[in-house]
Amino acid sequence: MTKLSHRLGLSSSLSFHDVYSLTDPDLIAILPRPAYAVLLVYPMTDASETFYNTEDAREPNYEGSGPDEPVMFYRQTIQHACGLIGRRSLWHSYS
């Protein structure tokens, strides 16, 4: 992902790294700092899709925008596109 991102225009001072745990201090310690984003990728199943759709229907649409927003949110509508969405977010924020 890093090579592709650099070819697409992301600053060469930024890169992607796999995160093997969000709770194990030893595994978190090996990650470079600062981290500008975390992309969560997990397999979809029929059960998780049903759960997600139910939870999503309860939430209002995110209406925030602008440079003062604390987070950037993209609703993923194309399967397996999260890496490119993350790359686009970083490129717009830090290039």
N, C-alpha and C positions, 0 to 999 in steps of 0.2 A: 504494500500500500504506500510506503514511503516513496519508492522510486516513481510510481505512477503519479503521486501527488506533486512531486518536484517537477516532473515533466509537464504537469498541468498548471504549474505556476505557483505552488506553495513555496514559501521561503525555505531555502536549504537549511536554515537554522532550526526548523521544526521537523519532527519525525513521529512515527507511530510506534507504539510498544505494546506487546501483549501483557495483560494484567491477569495473573493466575489466581489472585485472591483479593477480596476487598476487606478481609478480616485478619489475615495472617501478617503480623508485623514484619517478619523476615522477608516475605514476598513483596510486601508494599515498599520496604526499604530499598529494594533494588531498582525501583522505578526512578527515572530521571525527573528532576524538579526544575522548573515548575511544570505542572500538568495543566494544559489549557482546556482540555476536553476529555470526557470519558464516553466511549461508544459501547453500549451494551448490545451484544449479539447473542441470541439464544434461539434454539430450534422451536418452530411453531408446531403445535399438535392441534388436533380437533378440540381437545379440552382447553388448551391455552387460548385458542382463537375465540371460543365461546366465552371464556372468562374475560378476555380483553374487551370484546365487543360489549358485554354487559357493563363492565366498569367504565368504559369509554362513553357509553350512552348517558351515564350519570354526571359526567364532568361537563361544565360549560366550555365553550370554545375559548381558547387562549386569545385574548385581544391585545396583549401588550405588544409594543413595538418601539423602536428607536434605540439610540446608543446607550441610554441610561438603564435599559432593562438588565436585570441580573442574570438572566438565562436566555438562551436562544432555543426555540422549540420548532421542530419541523415534524409534521405528521407524515409518516412514511406511507406512501400509497403504492410504491413499486417494490415488490419483493426483492430482497437481497441488495438493496440500494443503500443501506445504512452507512457503509464506508465512504461512498461518494458524497452522501449528504454531509457526513462529518468533515470530509476534506473541503467541501464547499464552505462550511461554517468557519473553519479555521482560516481558509484563504481570504474570506471577506473580513474576518476580524483582525488578522495579524499580518497580512502581506503588505 
